[in-house]
Amino acid sequence: MADLALRTRLAALAAAGGFLAVALGIRVLGASSGVLDSSGALAQHSGTALYASMIYAGVFLLAPAARPWFAGAAAIAFCWLVELLQLTGVPAELSAHSLIARLVLGVRFDALDLAWYVVGVLPLAVLHAAVARRRRIEA
């Protein structure tokens, strides 16, 4: 059982790294006004969805035995919480001083991001649930 948890955590770490690489790649390749520019629609919306995908993978780092629907709900809830935190102005203040804070917490609230988080998580949870169901049937 410990072996399965370790494999799950390693897969989650690899997936999160892959999502991060794609998000940063889109920002770097599409940058028109500097490194990590996210002013364009593609960079903005894909970054939001990929951030949520990273959080979904991150759930499995913390809880490798989590069910796909639980992980999906937890990831979306976390993303929505971070987005709503932006209404306080705290993330904007932290982001003014730190690139990491800007990437993790964002800068300003955008209601559209609430939907993009679901777009980033739902396909992963559906695929994950289908694979898990198929493995149970085959076992």
N, CA, C and O atoms as a MOPAC input file, in Angstrom:
PM7 MOZYME 1SCF
protein

 N      0.82100 1    -1.19800 1     0.00000 1
 C      0.00000 1     0.00000 1     0.00000 1
 C      0.86300 1     1.26000 1     0.00000 1
 O      0.52800 1     2.24700 1    -0.65500 1
 N      1.97200 1     1.22500 1     0.73400 1
 C      2.87800 1     2.37700 1     0.75300 1
 C      3.48100 1     2.60900 1    -0.61600 1
 O      3.73800 1     3.74900 1    -1.00300 1
 N      3.71200 1     1.51600 1    -1.36100 1
 C      4.25100 1     1.63200 1    -2.71600 1
 C      3.26100 1     2.35800 1    -3.63100 1
 O      3.66100 1     3.19100 1    -4.44400 1
 N      1.98400 1     2.04400 1    -3.49800 1
 C      0.95600 1     2.70200 1    -4.30800 1
 C      0.87800 1     4.19100 1    -3.96700 1
 O      0.74500 1     5.02600 1    -4.86100 1
 N      0.95800 1     4.52000 1    -2.69700 1
 C      0.92100 1     5.93200 1    -2.28800 1
 C      2.12600 1     6.68300 1    -2.85000 1
 O      1.99400 1     7.81500 1    -3.31400 1
 N      3.28800 1     6.05900 1    -2.80700 1
 C      4.49000 1     6.69900 1    -3.35000 1
 C      4.36100 1     6.89900 1    -4.85200 1
 O      4.68500 1     7.97000 1    -5.36400 1
 N      3.89000 1     5.87900 1    -5.56500 1
 C      3.70800 1     6.00000 1    -7.01900 1
 C      2.68900 1     7.07800 1    -7.34800 1
 O      2.87200 1     7.84100 1    -8.29700 1
 N      1.61700 1     7.14300 1    -6.57100 1
 C      0.59600 1     8.17000 1    -6.79400 1
 C      1.17700 1     9.55400 1    -6.58300 1
 O      0.92800 1    10.46200 1    -7.37500 1
 N      1.94800 1     9.72000 1    -5.52100 1
 C      2.56400 1    11.02400 1    -5.24500 1
 C      3.55300 1    11.41500 1    -6.33500 1
 O      3.59900 1    12.57500 1    -6.74200 1
 N      4.33800 1    10.46200 1    -6.80700 1
 C      5.29300 1    10.76700 1    -7.88000 1
 C      4.57000 1    11.13600 1    -9.17000 1
 O      4.98400 1    12.05600 1    -9.87500 1
 N      3.49500 1    10.42400 1    -9.47900 1
 C      2.70500 1    10.75100 1   -10.67400 1
 C      2.06900 1    12.12900 1   -10.53100 1
 O      2.02400 1    12.89400 1   -11.49400 1
 N      1.58100 1    12.44600 1    -9.34300 1
 C      0.97400 1    13.76200 1    -9.10100 1
 C      2.01500 1    14.86400 1    -9.24500 1
 O      1.74100 1    15.91700 1    -9.82200 1
 N      3.19900 1    14.62000 1    -8.72300 1
 C      4.27000 1    15.60800 1    -8.83700 1
 C      4.65300 1    15.82400 1   -10.29700 1
 O      4.85400 1    16.95800 1   -10.73100 1
 N      4.75400 1    14.73300 1   -11.05100 1
 C      5.07800 1    14.84500 1   -12.47900 1
 C      3.97000 1    15.59100 1   -13.23200 1
 O      4.25100 1    16.43600 1   -14.08100 1
 N      2.72400 1    15.27500 1   -12.91800 1
 C      1.60100 1    15.94800 1   -13.58000 1
 C      1.60000 1    17.44100 1   -13.25100 1
 O      1.43100 1    18.27500 1   -14.14000 1
 N      1.78800 1    17.77400 1   -11.97600 1
 C      1.81900 1    19.18400 1   -11.58300 1
 C      2.95400 1    19.91200 1   -12.28700 1
 O      2.78200 1    21.04200 1   -12.74400 1
 N      4.10800 1    19.27200 1   -12.37500 1
 C      5.23800 1    19.87100 1   -13.08800 1
 C      4.93600 1    20.06400 1   -14.56400 1
 O      5.32000 1    21.07400 1   -15.15200 1
 N      4.25200 1    19.10500 1   -15.16100 1
 C      3.86300 1    19.22100 1   -16.56500 1
 C      2.88100 1    20.36300 1   -16.79700 1
 O      3.01900 1    21.12900 1   -17.75100 1
 N      1.88800 1    20.47000 1   -15.91300 1
 C      0.91900 1    21.56600 1   -16.03600 1
 C      1.61300 1    22.91800 1   -15.87900 1
 O      1.31500 1    23.86400 1   -16.60800 1
 N      2.53300 1    23.00200 1   -14.92900 1
 C      3.28100 1    24.24700 1   -14.70900 1
 C      4.13200 1    24.58800 1   -15.92600 1
 O      4.18500 1    25.74300 1   -16.34700 1
 N      4.79600 1    23.58600 1   -16.49000 1
 C      5.63900 1    23.82100 1   -17.66400 1
 C      4.81300 1    24.32600 1   -18.84300 1
 O      5.23500 1    25.24300 1   -19.54700 1
 N      3.65000 1    23.74100 1   -19.06100 1
 C      2.78400 1    24.19000 1   -20.16300 1
 C      2.31600 1    25.62300 1   -19.91000 1
 O      2.34800 1    26.45600 1   -20.81600 1
 N      1.88500 1    25.91100 1   -18.68700 1
 C      1.40000 1    27.26800 1   -18.37100 1
 C      2.50600 1    28.30000 1   -18.55200 1
 O      2.28300 1    29.35000 1   -19.15400 1
 N      3.68500 1    28.01000 1   -18.03800 1
 C      4.79300 1    28.95900 1   -18.18700 1
 C      5.23300 1    29.06700 1   -19.64800 1
 O      5.58600 1    30.15200 1   -20.11300 1
 N      5.21200 1    27.95300 1   -20.36700 1
 C      5.57000 1    27.96600 1   -21.78700 1
 C      4.63800 1    28.85200 1   -22.59400 1
 O      5.08800 1    29.61500 1   -23.44900 1
 N      3.34900 1    28.75800 1   -22.32900 1
 C      2.37800 1    29.60900 1   -23.02500 1
 C      2.66900 1    31.07800 1   -22.73100 1
 O      2.60800 1    31.91800 1   -23.63000 1
 N      2.98000 1    31.38400 1   -21.49400 1
 C      3.26000 1    32.77800 1   -21.12100 1
 C      4.55600 1    33.28200 1   -21.73900 1
 O      4.61800 1    34.42000 1   -22.20600 1
 N      5.58400 1    32.45400 1   -21.74800 1
 C      6.87700 1    32.88700 1   -22.29800 1
 C      6.79800 1    33.01800 1   -23.81600 1
 O      7.25600 1    34.01400 1   -24.37700 1
 N      6.22300 1    32.02300 1   -24.48200 1
 C      6.14900 1    32.04800 1   -25.94200 1
 C      5.20200 1    33.12000 1   -26.46100 1
 O      5.40200 1    33.66300 1   -27.54700 1
 N      4.17500 1    33.42000 1   -25.68300 1
 C      3.20700 1    34.42200 1   -26.12900 1
 C      3.46500 1    35.80200 1   -25.57100 1
 O      2.66900 1    36.71600 1   -25.78900 1
 N      4.57500 1    35.97300 1   -24.84800 1
 C      4.85600 1    37.25000 1   -24.19800 1
 C      5.13000 1    38.33900 1   -25.22600 1
 O      5.96700 1    38.18700 1   -26.11600 1
 N      4.41300 1    39.42200 1   -25.08000 1
 C      4.65400 1    40.56700 1   -25.95500 1
 C      5.19400 1    41.75300 1   -25.16000 1
 O      5.85100 1    42.63200 1   -25.71600 1
 N      4.91600 1    41.77200 1   -23.87200 1
 C      5.35700 1    42.91400 1   -23.06900 1
 C      6.23300 1    42.49400 1   -21.89400 1
 O      6.28300 1    43.18700 1   -20.87800 1
 N      6.92000 1    41.36400 1   -22.02700 1
 C      7.81500 1    40.94800 1   -20.95200 1
 C      7.61800 1    39.49900 1   -20.58200 1
 O      6.68000 1    38.83800 1   -21.02800 1
 N      8.52000 1    39.02700 1   -19.76000 1
 C      8.49600 1    37.63400 1   -19.32800 1
 C      7.26000 1    37.36900 1   -18.48100 1
 O      6.86800 1    38.18200 1   -17.64500 1
 N      6.66400 1    36.22000 1   -18.71800 1
 C      5.47500 1    35.77100 1   -17.99100 1
 C      4.29400 1    36.71700 1   -18.13800 1
 O      3.50500 1    36.89400 1   -17.21000 1
 N      4.18400 1    37.31600 1   -19.30500 1
 C      3.06200 1    38.19600 1   -19.60900 1
 C      1.79300 1    37.36000 1   -19.70200 1
 O      1.75600 1    36.36600 1   -20.42700 1
 N      0.77500 1    37.74700 1   -18.98700 1
 C     -0.49200 1    37.01800 1   -19.05100 1
 C     -1.64000 1    37.94400 1   -19.42100 1
 O     -2.77200 1    37.74900 1   -18.97900 1
 N     -1.34500 1    38.95000 1   -20.23100 1
 C     -2.37800 1    39.92100 1   -20.58100 1
 C     -3.29500 1    39.41700 1   -21.69100 1
 O     -4.42400 1    39.89400 1   -21.81300 1
 N     -2.84100 1    38.47300 1   -22.49700 1
 C     -3.67700 1    37.95200 1   -23.56900 1
 C     -4.67600 1    36.92800 1   -23.06100 1
 O     -4.47400 1    36.31800 1   -22.01100 1
 N     -5.74900 1    36.74300 1   -23.80700 1
 C     -6.80600 1    35.81600 1   -23.40000 1
 C     -6.28500 1    34.38000 1   -23.28300 1
 O     -6.61900 1    33.67900 1   -22.32800 1
 N     -5.47200 1    33.94100 1   -24.24300 1
 C     -4.94800 1    32.57100 1   -24.18800 1
 C     -4.12600 1    32.35300 1   -22.92400 1
 O     -4.33200 1    31.37400 1   -22.20700 1
 N     -3.20700 1    33.25100 1   -22.65500 1
 C     -2.35300 1    33.11200 1   -21.46600 1
 C     -3.18000 1    33.19500 1   -20.18900 1
 O     -2.96000 1    32.42900 1   -19.25100 1
 N     -4.11800 1    34.11400 1   -20.15300 1
 C     -4.92800 1    34.30600 1   -18.95100 1
 C     -5.78900 1    33.08300 1   -18.65700 1
 O     -5.73600 1    32.54000 1   -17.55300 1
 N     -6.57500 1    32.64600 1   -19.62800 1
 C     -7.52600 1    31.57100 1   -19.37700 1
 C     -6.85100 1    30.20500 1   -19.28000 1
 O     -7.23100 1    29.38300 1   -18.44600 1
 N     -5.85900 1    29.96200 1   -20.12400 1
 C     -5.15400 1    28.67500 1   -20.01800 1
 C     -4.38700 1    28.60800 1   -18.70300 1
 O     -4.31900 1    27.55100 1   -18.07700 1
 N     -3.81100 1    29.72600 1   -18.28300 1
 C     -3.09600 1    29.75100 1   -17.01700 1
 C     -4.01600 1    29.45400 1   -15.84500 1
 O     -3.63700 1    28.74100 1   -14.91600 1
 N     -5.20300 1    29.99000 1   -15.88700 1
 C     -6.18000 1    29.75000 1   -14.82300 1
 C     -6.58400 1    28.28500 1   -14.78900 1
 O     -6.61900 1    27.67100 1   -13.72300 1
 N     -6.88800 1    27.72100 1   -15.95500 1
 C     -7.27700 1    26.30700 1   -16.01500 1
 C     -6.11900 1    25.39600 1   -15.61600 1
 O     -6.32300 1    24.41300 1   -14.90300 1
 N     -4.91000 1    25.71300 1   -16.06700 1
 C     -3.74900 1    24.88700 1   -15.73000 1
 C     -3.36900 1    25.02700 1   -14.25600 1
 O     -2.88400 1    24.06900 1   -13.65400 1
 N     -3.57800 1    26.18300 1   -13.67800 1
 C     -3.37700 1    26.36900 1   -12.23300 1
 C     -4.29300 1    25.40600 1   -11.47800 1
 O     -3.86100 1    24.72700 1   -10.54600 1
 N     -5.55800 1    25.35600 1   -11.88900 1
 C     -6.51000 1    24.45300 1   -11.23300 1
 C     -6.10500 1    22.99300 1   -11.43200 1
 O     -6.25800 1    22.17500 1   -10.52600 1
 N     -5.59000 1    22.66900 1   -12.61500 1
 C     -5.11500 1    21.30700 1   -12.87700 1
 C     -3.95700 1    20.95500 1   -11.94500 1
 O     -3.86400 1    19.83400 1   -11.44400 1
 N     -3.07700 1    21.93100 1   -11.72300 1
 C     -1.96000 1    21.72500 1   -10.79700 1
 C     -2.47400 1    21.48500 1    -9.38100 1
 O     -1.95100 1    20.62800 1    -8.66800 1
 N     -3.46600 1    22.21500 1    -8.98200 1
 C     -4.02800 1    22.04100 1    -7.64300 1
 C     -4.66300 1    20.65600 1    -7.53100 1
 O     -4.53700 1    20.00200 1    -6.49500 1
 N     -5.34300 1    20.20300 1    -8.58700 1
 C     -5.92100 1    18.84900 1    -8.59000 1
 C     -4.82100 1    17.82100 1    -8.36300 1
 O     -4.97400 1    16.91700 1    -7.54100 1
 N     -3.72300 1    17.95400 1    -9.08000 1
 C     -2.59800 1    17.03400 1    -8.88600 1
 C     -2.04800 1    17.16900 1    -7.47000 1
 O     -1.67200 1    16.17600 1    -6.84600 1
 N     -2.00300 1    18.38800 1    -6.97000 1
 C     -1.49500 1    18.62900 1    -5.62400 1
 C     -2.30200 1    17.94500 1    -4.53900 1
 O     -1.75600 1    17.57600 1    -3.50000 1
 N     -3.58700 1    17.77400 1    -4.76500 1
 C     -4.42100 1    17.06000 1    -3.79000 1
 C     -3.85000 1    15.65600 1    -3.56800 1
 O     -3.85700 1    15.15300 1    -2.44500 1
 N     -3.35700 1    15.02700 1    -4.63700 1
 C     -2.83700 1    13.66100 1    -4.53100 1
 C     -1.45100 1    13.61100 1    -3.89600 1
 O     -1.01400 1    12.55400 1    -3.44000 1
 N     -0.76300 1    14.74300 1    -3.86500 1
 C      0.47900 1    14.79600 1    -3.08800 1
 C      0.15400 1    14.71400 1    -1.60000 1
 O      0.86100 1    14.05800 1    -0.83500 1
 N     -0.91000 1    15.37800 1    -1.20300 1
 C     -1.31800 1    15.39900 1     0.20100 1
 C     -2.13500 1    14.17400 1     0.59600 1
 O     -2.00400 1    13.67000 1     1.71200 1
 N     -2.97500 1    13.69800 1    -0.31400 1
 C     -3.87700 1    12.57500 1    -0.02300 1
 C     -3.89200 1    11.62000 1    -1.21100 1
 O     -4.81400 1    11.65400 1    -2.02600 1
 N     -2.86900 1    10.76500 1    -1.31300 1
 C     -2.75900 1     9.90700 1    -2.50300 1
 C     -3.92200 1     8.92800 1    -2.69300 1
 O     -4.12600 1     8.43100 1    -3.80100 1
 N     -4.67300 1     8.64800 1    -1.65300 1
 C     -5.79700 1     7.71800 1    -1.78400 1
 C     -7.11700 1     8.42500 1    -2.08500 1
 O     -8.17000 1     7.78600 1    -2.09700 1
 N     -7.07500 1     9.71700 1    -2.32400 1
 C     -8.30200 1    10.48600 1    -2.57400 1
 C     -9.02500 1     9.96400 1    -3.81100 1
 O     -8.39800 1     9.54600 1    -4.78400 1
 N    -10.31600 1     9.99700 1    -3.75500 1
 C    -11.15400 1     9.64500 1    -4.91500 1
 C    -11.14800 1    10.82800 1    -5.88600 1
 O    -11.00400 1    11.97500 1    -5.46200 1
 N    -11.30100 1    10.55700 1    -7.17400 1
 C    -11.27000 1    11.64400 1    -8.16300 1
 C    -12.28100 1    12.75900 1    -7.89300 1
 O    -11.94900 1    13.93500 1    -8.04500 1
 N    -13.50300 1    12.41600 1    -7.49700 1
 C    -14.52400 1    13.45800 1    -7.30400 1
 C    -14.22100 1    14.28400 1    -6.06100 1
 O    -14.47200 1    15.48900 1    -6.04400 1
 N    -13.68300 1    13.64800 1    -5.01900 1
 C    -13.26900 1    14.39900 1    -3.84200 1
 C    -12.12300 1    15.34900 1    -4.19600 1
 O    -12.13700 1    16.52500 1    -3.83000 1
 N    -11.13500 1    14.81800 1    -4.91400 1
 C     -9.97700 1    15.63900 1    -5.31400 1
 C    -10.43000 1    16.80600 1    -6.18300 1
 O     -9.94400 1    17.92600 1    -6.02800 1
 N    -11.35400 1    16.54700 1    -7.09000 1
 C    -11.87000 1    17.61400 1    -7.95100 1
 C    -12.58700 1    18.69000 1    -7.15600 1
 O    -12.37400 1    19.88300 1    -7.37600 1
 N    -13.43500 1    18.26500 1    -6.23200 1
 C    -14.16600 1    19.22700 1    -5.41200 1
 C    -13.20400 1    20.02600 1    -4.52700 1
 O    -13.36200 1    21.23500 1    -4.36100 1
 N    -12.21600 1    19.34600 1    -3.96700 1
 C    -11.23900 1    20.02900 1    -3.10600 1
 C    -10.42300 1    21.04100 1    -3.91600 1
 O    -10.17500 1    22.15400 1    -3.45400 1
 N    -10.01200 1    20.65500 1    -5.11400 1
 C     -9.21400 1    21.55400 1    -5.95300 1
 C    -10.01600 1    22.78700 1    -6.35500 1
 O     -9.51400 1    23.90900 1    -6.28800 1
 N    -11.24800 1    22.57600 1    -6.76700 1
 C    -12.08900 1    23.71300 1    -7.16200 1
 C    -12.36300 1    24.61300 1    -5.96000 1
 O    -12.30500 1    25.83700 1    -6.08000 1
 N    -12.65800 1    24.02800 1    -4.81700 1
 C    -12.91100 1    24.82300 1    -3.61200 1
 C    -11.68000 1    25.65600 1    -3.24000 1
 O    -11.80800 1    26.83200 1    -2.90000 1
 N    -10.49900 1    25.05400 1    -3.30300 1
 C     -9.27500 1    25.79100 1    -2.98900 1
 C     -9.08400 1    26.95000 1    -3.96100 1
 O     -8.79000 1    28.07000 1    -3.54600 1
 N     -9.25100 1    26.68100 1    -5.25200 1
 C     -9.08500 1    27.73500 1    -6.26200 1
 C    -10.08100 1    28.86000 1    -6.06200 1
 O     -9.72100 1    30.03400 1    -6.15700 1
 N    -11.32800 1    28.51500 1    -5.78700 1
 C    -12.33500 1    29.54300 1    -5.54700 1
 C    -11.99000 1    30.35500 1    -4.30300 1
 O    -12.18900 1    31.56900 1    -4.27800 1
 N    -11.47800 1    29.69600 1    -3.28100 1
 C    -11.08800 1    30.39700 1    -2.06500 1
 C     -9.97400 1    31.40300 1    -2.34400 1
 O    -10.01800 1    32.53700 1    -1.86600 1
 N     -8.97900 1    30.98400 1    -3.11800 1
 C     -7.89200 1    31.89500 1    -3.48200 1
 C     -8.43900 1    33.06000 1    -4.30800 1
 O     -8.05000 1    34.20900 1    -4.09800 1
 N     -9.32800 1    32.76600 1    -5.23200 1
 C     -9.91200 1    33.83000 1    -6.06300 1
 C    -10.69700 1    34.81700 1    -5.20900 1
 O    -10.57800 1    36.02900 1    -5.39200 1
 N    -11.49300 1    34.31100 1    -4.28500 1
 C    -12.26900 1    35.19100 1    -3.41500 1
 C    -11.36500 1    35.98500 1    -2.47500 1
 O    -11.69600 1    37.11100 1    -2.10500 1
 N    -10.24100 1    35.41300 1    -2.08900 1
 C     -9.26200 1    36.13000 1    -1.26100 1
 C     -8.75600 1    37.38000 1    -1.98300 1
 O     -8.37800 1    38.36300 1    -1.34700 1
 N     -8.75400 1    37.33100 1    -3.30500 1
 C     -8.29400 1    38.47900 1    -4.08400 1
 C     -9.18400 1    39.70700 1    -3.87300 1
 O     -8.75400 1    40.83500 1    -4.11900 1
 N    -10.39400 1    39.49500 1    -3.42900 1
 C    -11.28900 1    40.62100 1    -3.13800 1
 C    -10.77900 1    41.45300 1    -1.95700 1
 O    -11.17100 1    42.60900 1    -1.79800 1
 N     -9.91100 1    40.87200 1    -1.13400 1
 C     -9.39700 1    41.59100 1     0.04200 1
 C     -8.25300 1    42.53400 1    -0.29900 1
 O     -7.97200 1    43.46100 1     0.46000 1
 N     -7.58800 1    42.31200 1    -1.43100 1
 C     -6.43900 1    43.13600 1    -1.78200 1
 C     -5.12200 1    42.60500 1    -1.24300 1
 O     -4.05900 1    43.08700 1    -1.63500 1
 N     -5.17000 1    41.62400 1    -0.35400 1
 C     -3.93700 1    41.05200 1     0.20900 1
 C     -3.08000 1    40.40500 1    -0.87400 1
 O     -1.87700 1    40.66200 1    -0.91500 1
 N     -3.64300 1    39.57800 1    -1.75100 1
 C     -2.80700 1    38.99500 1    -2.80600 1
 C     -2.17000 1    40.05700 1    -3.71000 1
 O     -1.02500 1    39.89400 1    -4.13300 1
 N     -2.88400 1    41.12500 1    -4.00700 1
 C     -2.32600 1    42.18900 1    -4.84600 1
 C     -1.11700 1    42.82100 1    -4.17300 1
 O     -0.11000 1    43.09900 1    -4.82400 1
 N     -1.21900 1    43.04500 1    -2.87800 1
 C     -0.09900 1    43.62900 1    -2.13400 1
 C      1.09500 1    42.67500 1    -2.13000 1
 O      2.22500 1    43.09900 1    -2.37000 1
 N      0.85600 1    41.40800 1    -1.86300 1
 C      1.93900 1    40.43000 1    -1.86500 1
 C      2.53100 1    40.26000 1    -3.26700 1
 O      3.74400 1    40.12000 1    -3.42400 1
 N      1.67200 1    40.27300 1    -4.26900 1
 C      2.12300 1    40.10600 1    -5.65200 1
 C      2.97500 1    41.26200 1    -6.13900 1
 O      3.80800 1    41.09000 1    -7.02800 1
 N      2.77500 1    42.43000 1    -5.56700 1
 C      3.58600 1    43.59200 1    -5.94700 1
 C      5.04600 1    43.41200 1    -5.54200 1
 O      5.93300 1    44.07100 1    -6.08600 1
 N      5.29000 1    42.52800 1    -4.59600 1
 C      6.63900 1    42.32100 1    -4.07100 1
 C      7.23500 1    40.96200 1    -4.41800 1
 O      8.41200 1    40.72100 1    -4.15200 1
 N      6.43100 1    40.06100 1    -5.01500 1
 C      6.92200 1    38.70900 1    -5.23500 1
 C      6.29500 1    38.07700 1    -6.47600 1
 O      5.07200 1    38.01500 1    -6.60200 1
 N      7.13800 1    37.61200 1    -7.37900 1
 C      6.65600 1    36.90600 1    -8.56700 1
 C      5.95500 1    35.61600 1    -8.16500 1
 O      4.93100 1    35.25700 1    -8.74600 1
 N      6.50100 1    34.91800 1    -7.17600 1
 C      5.89000 1    33.67000 1    -6.71400 1
 C      4.47800 1    33.94200 1    -6.18300 1
 O      3.54400 1    33.20700 1    -6.50400 1
 N      4.32300 1    34.97900 1    -5.38300 1
 C      2.99300 1    35.32900 1    -4.86500 1
 C      2.04400 1    35.65300 1    -6.01300 1
 O      0.87300 1    35.27700 1    -5.97600 1
 N      2.54300 1    36.34600 1    -7.02600 1
 C      1.69200 1    36.68500 1    -8.17300 1
 C      1.22400 1    35.42200 1    -8.89100 1
 O      0.06300 1    35.32200 1    -9.28800 1
 N      2.13600 1    34.45400 1    -9.05700 1
 C      1.77700 1    33.22100 1    -9.75100 1
 C      0.84700 1    32.34100 1    -8.91900 1
 O     -0.02900 1    31.67600 1    -9.47100 1
 N      1.02400 1    32.33000 1    -7.61000 1
 C      0.22800 1    31.46000 1    -6.74300 1
 C     -1.10100 1    32.09800 1    -6.34600 1
 O     -2.13400 1    31.42900 1    -6.35800 1
 N     -1.08600 1    33.37500 1    -5.99700 1
 C     -2.27000 1    34.03500 1    -5.45200 1
 C     -3.01100 1    34.92400 1    -6.43700 1
 O     -4.16500 1    35.28400 1    -6.20400 1
 N     -2.35400 1    35.28200 1    -7.53800 1
 C     -2.96900 1    36.20500 1    -8.47600 1
 C     -2.91200 1    37.62400 1    -7.96400 1
 O     -2.26200 1    37.91500 1    -6.96000 1
 N     -3.60500 1    38.50700 1    -8.66900 1
 C     -3.55200 1    39.92300 1    -8.31100 1
 C     -4.94000 1    40.47100 1    -8.02700 1
 O     -5.16300 1    41.10200 1    -6.99400 1
 N     -5.87800 1    40.23100 1    -8.94300 1
 C     -7.20200 1    40.80800 1    -8.77300 1
 C     -8.28700 1    39.78100 1    -9.10500 1
 O     -8.08600 1    38.85800 1    -9.89300 1
 N     -9.42000 1    39.97700 1    -8.48200 1
 C    -10.56000 1    39.08500 1    -8.65100 1
 C    -11.09200 1    39.17600 1   -10.07500 1
 O    -11.22300 1    40.26300 1   -10.63600 1
 N    -11.39500 1    38.02100 1   -10.64500 1
 C    -12.03000 1    37.93700 1   -11.95900 1
 C    -13.06300 1    36.82200 1   -11.87900 1
 O    -12.70400 1    35.64800 1   -11.78200 1
 N    -14.32600 1    37.17500 1   -11.91800 1
 C    -15.39900 1    36.18700 1   -11.77300 1
 C    -15.31000 1    35.09600 1   -12.83200 1
 O    -15.69200 1    33.95500 1   -12.57300 1
 N    -14.81200 1    35.42700 1   -14.02100 1
 C    -14.67700 1    34.42900 1   -15.08100 1
 C    -13.70700 1    33.31700 1   -14.68700 1
 O    -13.85100 1    32.17800 1   -15.13100 1
 N    -12.73500 1    33.64200 1   -13.86400 1
 C    -11.78400 1    32.62900 1   -13.40900 1
 C    -12.47900 1    31.50000 1   -12.65800 1
 O    -12.02300 1    30.35700 1   -12.69900 1
 N    -13.56900 1    31.80400 1   -11.97700 1
 C    -14.29800 1    30.77100 1   -11.23600 1
 C    -14.73700 1    29.64600 1   -12.16600 1
 O    -14.71100 1    28.47700 1   -11.78000 1
 N    -15.13600 1    29.98700 1   -13.37900 1
 C    -15.52600 1    28.96500 1   -14.36600 1
 C    -14.30800 1    28.25900 1   -14.94800 1
 O    -14.34500 1    27.05000 1   -15.17700 1
 N    -13.21900 1    29.00700 1   -15.19100 1
 C    -12.02000 1    28.39700 1   -15.76800 1
 C    -11.37800 1    27.38900 1   -14.82600 1
 O    -10.73000 1    26.44700 1   -15.28300 1
 N    -11.54600 1    27.57200 1   -13.51000 1
 C    -11.03300 1    26.57300 1   -12.57000 1
 C    -11.74500 1    25.23400 1   -12.78500 1
 O    -11.11700 1    24.17600 1   -12.75300 1
 N    -13.03000 1    25.29300 1   -13.00000 1
 C    -13.80500 1    24.07700 1   -13.25600 1
 C    -13.33700 1    23.43000 1   -14.55600 1
 O    -13.21200 1    22.20800 1   -14.63500 1
 N    -13.08000 1    24.24700 1   -15.57500 1
 C    -12.57800 1    23.74200 1   -16.86000 1
 C    -11.24300 1    23.01900 1   -16.67900 1
 O    -10.97500 1    22.03300 1   -17.36500 1
 N    -10.41900 1    23.49700 1   -15.77200 1
 C     -9.12000 1    22.87100 1   -15.53600 1
 C     -9.19000 1    21.58900 1   -14.73900 1
 O     -8.29900 1    20.74500 1   -14.84400 1
 N    -10.23400 1    21.42800 1   -13.94400 1
 C    -10.33300 1    20.26700 1   -13.04600 1
 C    -11.28600 1    19.19900 1   -13.57000 1
 O    -10.96700 1    18.01100 1   -13.50700 1
 N    -12.42900 1    19.58700 1   -14.07600 1
 C    -13.46600 1    18.62500 1   -14.43800 1
 C    -12.99300 1    17.55300 1   -15.42000 1
 O    -13.25900 1    16.37500 1   -15.17900 1
 N    -12.30700 1    17.89600 1   -16.51200 1
 C    -11.85500 1    16.83000 1   -17.41800 1
 C    -10.89600 1    15.84000 1   -16.73300 1
 O    -10.93000 1    14.64200 1   -17.01500 1
 N    -10.05400 1    16.34400 1   -15.84700 1
 C     -9.13200 1    15.45300 1   -15.13700 1
 C     -9.89000 1    14.50500 1   -14.21900 1
 O     -9.58700 1    13.31300 1   -14.17300 1
 N    -10.87100 1    15.02400 1   -13.49100 1
 C    -11.64700 1    14.18100 1   -12.58200 1
 C    -12.46500 1    13.14200 1   -13.35000 1
 O    -12.56600 1    11.99400 1   -12.91800 1
 N    -13.04500 1    13.53500 1   -14.47800 1
 C    -13.82000 1    12.59300 1   -15.29300 1
 C    -12.91100 1    11.49000 1   -15.83000 1
 O    -13.24300 1    10.30900 1   -15.72800 1
 N    -11.77500 1    11.86700 1   -16.39800 1
 C    -10.82600 1    10.88400 1   -16.92500 1
 C    -10.30800 1     9.97900 1   -15.81900 1
 O    -10.24200 1     8.76200 1   -15.98800 1
 N     -9.94400 1    10.56200 1   -14.70100 1
 C     -9.42400 1     9.80300 1   -13.57200 1
 C    -10.47700 1     8.81000 1   -13.06200 1
 O    -10.15600 1     7.65200 1   -12.79100 1
 N    -11.72000 1     9.25600 1   -12.93200 1
 C    -12.79900 1     8.37700 1   -12.46800 1
 C    -13.03500 1     7.24000 1   -13.45800 1
 O    -13.28300 1     6.10600 1   -13.04900 1
 N    -12.96000 1     7.53000 1   -14.74800 1
 C    -13.15600 1     6.49100 1   -15.76500 1
 C    -12.03900 1     5.44900 1   -15.70900 1
 O    -12.30400 1     4.25000 1   -15.80700 1
 N    -10.81400 1     5.89300 1   -15.55400 1
 C     -9.67700 1     4.96400 1   -15.45900 1
 C     -9.80000 1     4.12800 1   -14.19100 1
 O     -9.57700 1     2.91800 1   -14.22500 1
 N    -10.15100 1     4.75800 1   -13.07600 1
 C    -10.29900 1     4.02900 1   -11.81700 1
 C    -11.41900 1     3.00000 1   -11.91800 1
 O    -11.27600 1     1.88100 1   -11.42600 1
 N    -12.52200 1     3.36300 1   -12.54500 1
 C    -13.64300 1     2.43900 1   -12.72100 1
 C    -13.22000 1     1.25600 1   -13.58000 1
 O    -13.54500 1     0.10900 1   -13.27400 1
 N    -12.50400 1     1.53600 1   -14.63900 1
 C    -12.05700 1     0.46500 1   -15.53700 1
 C    -11.10200 1    -0.48900 1   -14.81900 1
 O    -11.17000 1    -1.70400 1   -15.01000 1
 N    -10.22200 1     0.06200 1   -14.00200 1
 C     -9.29000 1    -0.79500 1   -13.23700 1
 C    -10.02900 1    -1.67400 1   -12.24800 1
 O     -9.65800 1    -2.82900 1   -12.04100 1
 N    -11.08600 1    -1.12900 1   -11.63000 1
 C    -11.87300 1    -1.94600 1   -10.68300 1
 C    -12.58300 1    -3.07300 1   -11.41700 1
 O    -12.67200 1    -4.18600 1   -10.89900 1
 N    -13.08700 1    -2.80400 1   -12.61000 1
 C    -13.78400 1    -3.81600 1   -13.40200 1
 C    -12.83000 1    -4.91800 1   -13.83200 1
 O    -13.17400 1    -6.09900 1   -13.79600 1
 N    -11.61800 1    -4.52100 1   -14.24300 1
 C    -10.62900 1    -5.48800 1   -14.71600 1
 C    -10.02900 1    -6.30000 1   -13.57700 1
 O     -9.51400 1    -7.39500 1   -13.80400 1
 N    -10.08800 1    -5.78500 1   -12.37200 1
 C     -9.45900 1    -6.48000 1   -11.22800 1
 C    -10.27100 1    -7.62400 1   -10.71200 1
 O     -9.86400 1    -8.29100 1    -9.76100 1

